[in-house]
């Protein structure tokens, strides 16, 4: 399965720890990073930057089948925040490659 997907309907994610975020509710980058950190249980001291997100994603333990971030109404985040969206994809792909080497699957789903 691909680490990042763009779809009209989210794929089956049974066995994954799933975090859903509405794309039209994301304003600044920091809010997105805080939501992800809280949803996946990152430590409170985690920074509000892309490097910290990547590091924490790389440190996730192999539980269940993996972790999935589903962004619903993804059209909104791509239209309003294309740089944030693009950077999130880059960070996710880097962390997913490392996770795959350790047996941890990471999926990022943009649901239109």
Buried (B, 14 or more C-beta within 10 A) or exposed (E): EEBBBEEEEBBEBEEBBBBBBBBBBBEEBEBBBBBBBEBBEBEEEBEBEBEBBBBBBBBBEEEEBBBBBBBBBBEBBBEEBEEBBEBBBEBBBBBBEBBEEEEBBBBBBBBB
